[in-house]
Amino acid sequence: MSRPWNFSAGPSTLPKPVLEQAASEMLDWHGTGISVMEMSHRSRHFCQIRDEAEADLRELLALPDDYAVLFTTGGATTENAVIPMNLMRRHKELAIDFILTGYWSIRSFKEASRYGNVKVAASGGYSIRLDGAEQQPWTWTPPVQTWSVRQNASYLHMCSNETVDGVEITEWPVSLPRLKVKIPLVVDASSNFLSRPLPITNTGITFASAQKNAGAAGLTIVLVHRDLLGYSGINCPSSLNYTNIAKFRSCYNTPPAYSIYISGLVFKWIKNNGALENMEKQNRLKSNWLYSYIDSTEFYSNSVHHASRSRTNIPFRLYRKALHEPFIRGAKEARLIQLEGHRSIGGIRASLYNALPLSGVSALIEYMKDFEYRYG
Ligand code: PMP
């Protein structure tokens, strides 16, 4: 049976060749007679899997050795607490500045407020109320020139792509020395990681949950500038201490070994398919196509400002709310799945990660046109 087109925001569709290779190696990895799930994380076989995954990732990102690559756990959510815990001794008091652009940066802001003194440096919400009362949709990203970062900020957090709201920060600040050493930029890149070349060397820390463009759930990838190692506070669990994870090459304790293996296969698939330059090209084509179609109709709408529109997660609505359920039901029948918007805002969301080809977007647009023809 052919696979459906899967628009999930994460865990999301994976490249078929990756799944096929994992299936073929499931019972016997490279003549060892055992599965990757069954091998010691200290074995030379697993070390080889981890080393290759790290080397391929470094090559894809052109990541210099100034950065440690950490394969860790807990998801991007946990990093919101783990980062302050790891930087605690770098400052008398942690002062954490935030760029708010949507659901995930708000979640990070709230979590960080448990560890430090937080402040909003810029916000893309018109009348956002942090007390959770009335909330306007997130539709734009504040330009870098308007960011007002405290001189004593310990770090500045931003979410480079808001998975729920479909808002992407395309322009990352470049003032390297200031941001990297004095005020490190910390980026939650979960949903646009590996979607295009990203200026990771502008950041002190870039982190991402793997279950979108980078593999399966369970693995969190953290790229940390080595200048930021060695400052963890006493409350930081040793298994989440970046210095330990870096020193033991992600094997301080048992890492999410199978997820690291799957990510390794995904990195090779990206390398064999034109690397990040081609991922960017494809993602532009796919998203431009869908946005142009949405903008051309009076039936569907996406309210994000053009310059801030995400290339990976595209939320949209039907002008006639009552048609939402029939749209989703019909889509499933047409084998277009996981199109429901995030539970916090509803609507529809099409996530166009690397493993979803142009033909998947074509199938979606065909379905949308047909639906409009039938109900419009
Ligand atoms: N940040 C962003 C941008 C995300 O998209 C997500 C997951 N959808 C998270 C954080 C949270 O990731 P996790 O559930 O793996 O902790």
Residues whose N, C-alpha, C, O or C-beta is under 5 A from the ligand:
A	BS01	PMP	G10 G74 G75 A76 T77 T78 W104 N161 T163 D188 S190 S191 S209
